[in-house]
Amino acid sequence: MKVRDLLLLAFRSFFSNRVASLLIIVVVAIATGVSVTLVSQTTGLVNAVEQDVLYLGPNTVLVENAGNVNIPNGKEIQLNSTLVGDISKIPHVKEVYPVISVSGKIDISGYNKSVNIVGISNYDILGGYKVVYGKLATPANAGVMLPYSVFKSPSLVGKEAEINISGRIVRLKVTGIINYSTVQLLKFSISSKDVIVPLSILQDSLGLNQYNLVVIKVDDPSYDNYVASYIKTFLGPTVIVQGGGLQGISYAIYYSNLFVVSAQQLAQAYLKSTNINQGLSQFISLIADVISIASITLVLTLSTFSQVKDIGIFRTLGMKRRDVALEKFVEALYGGLIGSAVGIGLSVLLGGYFHVFSSAFTYTPIYSTSTLVEFFILGVLTALLGSVYPIVWVTRLTPVETIRRGEL
């Protein structure tokens, strides 16, 4: 038979047997979707930990509010100026940079927006940044830095802005407009749309004294773990809660309501999360593929058996074994192509709405083109492998045996 005729025959056969075709598509979609989801989630988690390690530098310790953590018999410790003062006195601590993040409103030249306001004492916390217009706001020239992603007008520099935080109002001049990327530090993030002000403004003018994050710089990276352990010690004896789930983060330990971690510990967590989560993803993906191949083999065998009489008639009319094999092979190919596309599409569309791995780190699934292509091909190959047994079985029969089995 001509290739065109075989393709058309396979197309009609595939879409006429709707139940079997749908089952093949569903099985391939599940296997492909699971694999893509696991790899993208693992890549996102590893990337989040890696970025924290690279961004912070090797001589850093973080103290952060852990959020809603249920600690039986534990105690809540305030991350405030008193605690920061105690941290500053620890041997080998060089600098301490608290950060405050709070929701509020800003009113300036007709712009009235709800924004997140971040108070910092060191702009290095923002990573790479650029002052597009004006100059940096400092305690000496107390003012507001507007994010370039929201406020792009140079005419706003020098204008007075009214900041309203829970009914407490402070009026400041806009000293500049700054452009920077979103910064993710563990669970705490500074969005590229946040308004930046000197920390002293939020503390002195608005009376805010609860910090969201404290970045500690030590004299030398060799003192990282020492300082982290020292902080955990004077926080007092509390119940230690290890984060649950398949996270592989050995240092995700909460002391009261605070999370304490050094850059070295993050690096170790990074290596562990890489090995555990990548290994787990590969194992689950392998299991999904094996189950998929077995399921497709069963579905195609039953489907082929239901069509065996028709195949026998075609054989008596001159259809060769290789034509039968190719026709069934193409049917499986259609199922693999459609199933892989559906699985990848659902994973990309829905993957950002849930986390497979419970983690001390906030992460976003990362999808790479090469990974999507790889799993698309793997999904197609899974369907083709599932077609091997039914193809071998039906092509070994003679035309007469094929017709006789179809009449049973």
Disulfide bonds with the S-S distance in Angstrom:
none
